[in-house]
């Protein structure tokens, strides 16, 4: 049923609730300073409450990685996971939750064990789903960042991705949209490689593959600031964090409206979304039935 286009809809994208980072960042110890996350609990609760109030309801709520700050094997990880799950339990049961793995969730250099642990806690590290004629792909971007400890898992994701793109072509989907944690790039497709984007040759290969497949947009987090750019019709959307801000943006969520011919999105602060909801302009786009 979801293979068929039924008219415009929207979803909510969030990123980096990252329970524990605010304290760690404040004390200047990102390895061991994450022993408090009360502030992040409040922000995540505010995000859930804002989403629950929206009318019409979003089709789903996707969190693009770094669900928690504690790296695999660190002291506070289990407690951070437990507390985030407790907050998310209050999300409206009619709004599915979609989880994307980030570097803090599977480790900067993931292993089969760290990925298995993540999957036990949050579900598959890569998968696809359909909503109203639109095909969504969730990727484990850490396998593109450093798969030195699990090359066979990167290879498996690559094979799977090619198969999925073939499926998308066969079904003549309306749009293809990708979710991953690490952006392909922050502003320019040929910018230098750094901590917040993918290595240039890896990036080029993925961008070209996505372009050829007709993918319209990639949504990511990781940067804790809003950014983005485009490559040959592929839009790279980088959303700031629900949790700790590393730039001038406010704690927030992105509203993404999918119409017949385009994908329109706007970043809202949590306060804005809680108090005012979605702007009329976006609601009007949703009301246009094809």
C-alpha positions, 0 to 999 in steps of 0.5 A: 500500500505504501508504494503508492503516492497519496499526496503531500505529507511531512515528517520530523527530523531531529539529531543528536539528543546526545545525553551527556554532551552538555556537561562534558562540553562545559567541563572540557572533558568529552571522554569522562565528563558525561555523568549528568544529562538532566538538561538533555532529558528536558530538551528531549521531553520538550521535543516529544511534547512539541511533536505530540501536539502537531496537527496533522500528525507527522508520518514519523519522527527520525533521530539522525544519530548520536542518541547518547554521548557515552561511547561503547564500553563507557561508564554512563552509556546504559543509563543514558540509553535507558533515560532517552528511551523513557522520554521517547516512550511518551511519543504519540503511539501513532507516530513511528520512531526511526533511529539512525546510528551515529559515531557515539552509538557504534563508536568512531571505529565500529566493530561487529560487537559495537554494531550488534549492541546498537542493533539490540538496543535501537534496531537495525543499523541500516534499513529501508521503508516506504511512506506514501510512494516515497522510498527512505533509506537509513544508512550507517555512515560510520561504515563510510567513516572508518570500517577498518575493524569490520570491512565485511560489514561495510561491504554488506551495506554496499551490496544491500544499498545497490539492491535497494536502489534497484528496487526503487527504480523498479517501483518508480517511486516518487522520491528517494530520501536518505538518512545518515549521521555524518554529512557527505559535506557541510557546504561544498561538495569538494570541501576539505575532509574533517571530523564533520564530513566524509573523506573526499574520495568516499564522498565523491563515490557516494554522491555520484551513486546517489545522483545517478539513482535520482536521490533528492535529499540526504538528511544528517546531523553530527555537526550540532549546527545547521548547514547544507549545500547541493551536488547535481540536484542532490540536496545535503541537509545538515540539521542542528541538535536537539541537545548540545549546540556547538554554534549559533543555532537553538535546540530544535527540529526540522519539519520536512514536507514532501510534495509531488515535485519537491521536498521543502524543509524548515528548522524550528527551535523547540520553543517555536514548534511548541508554542506556534506549531508549523507555519501556514505556508507549510500547512498549505502545501500539505493541504494541496491534494493531488 
